């Protein structure tokens, strides 16, 4: 008479698999946050440059109009 060994399937994740998946998730999350941070800083710098260019264009236009207008155009 043979004794049959019944194997019970363990369908869970091991501790090592969980730790590896948490590590991979942490790396991906860190990369995403870094990309978002860099994009936000780049956007802020671009906005500041755009404002500076617009102010420059406004004042150049005012200076060009001095001959046509009076000197009060620079202060308004």
HELIX and SHEET records of a PDB file:
HELIX    1   1 UNK A   15  UNK A   64  1                                  50    
HELIX    2   2 UNK A   71  UNK A   74  5                                   4    
END                                                                             
